[in-house]
Amino acid sequence: MIRNVSCFVLMLMTVSLAACNESVTGPSPATLMTPGTTWQLQSFQRADATSVQVPDPDRFTIELGADGRLNISADCNRCTASSSQVDGSLRVNPIIACTRAACPSAPFDTEYVGALADALVVATGSNTLELVSKAGVLKFSR
């Protein structure tokens, strides 16, 4: 009897997870992150829920290269990171290589790159992306 109840609970959990996965609408992050598309940072909310003003969205961008590497602009610095597919989403490698120029937006440029490290890309619409990491939530638009 206990085994039957355990099997039933496991089956319910599996069906619930499948239903949750099917309720996601819109294009997948992998579809939105096509090579050559540049995404501009529109907002950044830290993990403590404080919002940070983006100094100049044109200078804070991400773009997926044809080789699967993420090209990052962080004000006057250029960065690169590898990415991987995780359950239909794109995850940024936690190791990001950057130039180290002193930018006018400092220390925001460093905080932005830190928030990208190990971030998971979540699709929110055809022209917007949301990246979530331990540091907070970054919202981008095309």
N, C-alpha and C positions, 0 to 999 in steps of 0.2 A: 504494500500500500504506500509506504513512504517513497519507494523508488518511483511509483507511478506519479505521485505528487511532484517529485523532483523533476521528472521528465516533462510534466505538464507546465511547470513554472519555467523551465528552460525553453520550451516551445513558445510560450507566451512572450518571453523576453526576446527571442529571435524574431517573432512576428512584429513585435513593437519596434525593434531596431530597423527592420526592413521598411516598416511604414514610415518611420522618421526619415530614412534615406530617400524614400519616394516623394516625400512632401517638399523637398528642396526644389525650387523652381529657378529658371534662368540658366544661362550657360555655365558650364563647369569652369573652375579656375584655369584648367589646362587649355580650354578653348579660348578664354579671354587673354591668356598670357601667350599669344602667338608671337613668334619672333618679329622684331621690328616695331612693335607697338610701344610707344612711350607713354608712361603713366606719370602724371604730376601729382605731387602731394598736396592735398587740400586741407587736411586736419590731422592733428596728433593729440590723442588723449592718453595721458600717462596711466599706469596701472592704478595709481591712487585717485583716479577720476578727474584730475586737473587737466584742463585743456591748455595746449601750448599754441601760441600764434605762429603760423608758418610765415617766415619772413618774405619769401618770394617763391611761389609754387614752380615757376619755370626753372629754378636752380636746384630743386629737390625732386628728382625723377628716378624711375626704374624702367628698365627695358630688358626683355628676355632676348638674348642673342641666339643665332641659329645653332650654336654649339651647346645650348642649354645653360650657359652661364648668364647670370644676372648682372647687367651693367647698371651702376648706380651713380647718380650725380648727387653730391652732398655739398651744395653751394660751390665753392671753388675746388673741391676735391673730387676725384674720380675713384670709384671703387668697383670691385668685382667679387662675385661670390658664385659658387656652384649652387644648384638647386636639385631637388629630387621630387618625384611624384610620391605622395603618401595618401592612400585611400581616395584618389581622384582629386586631391588638392596638391598644390605646389608648396614645398617647404624650402626656405632659404637656409643654406648651410650656415652654421654658427660662426664659421671663420670667414671674415670679410677682409680682403686686402684693399688698402686705400693709400692714396697719396696723403701727405701730412702738411699741407699748406695751412697757414693761419687765415681762416676765412672771416669775413665781416660778421657772419651770423654766429660765430663761436659763442657759447658751447653747444648751440642747437645742432650744428652739423654733426657733431660727435654723438649727441643723444639720438639723433635720427638714425644714424648707422647702427648704433647699439640696439635700437628698437627693431631694426630689420633682421638682426642676427637671430637665427632659429625661428623666424616668423613663419606662420602658416597663412597662405593666401586663401581668402574666402571670397567667392563671387557674390556681389550684391546687386548687380545689374549689368546691362550690356555696356555701359560706359563708366562703371565704377568698380573699384576693387577695394577690399578691406584686408589688411594684414594684421594678424593678431600675434603678439608675443608676450613674454613675461613682463616686458617694459611698457606695454600698452597697445593701443589700436591706432594704426595708420590708415587713413582713407585717401585713395587716389582716384583721379578721373583721367579720361583720355583727352 
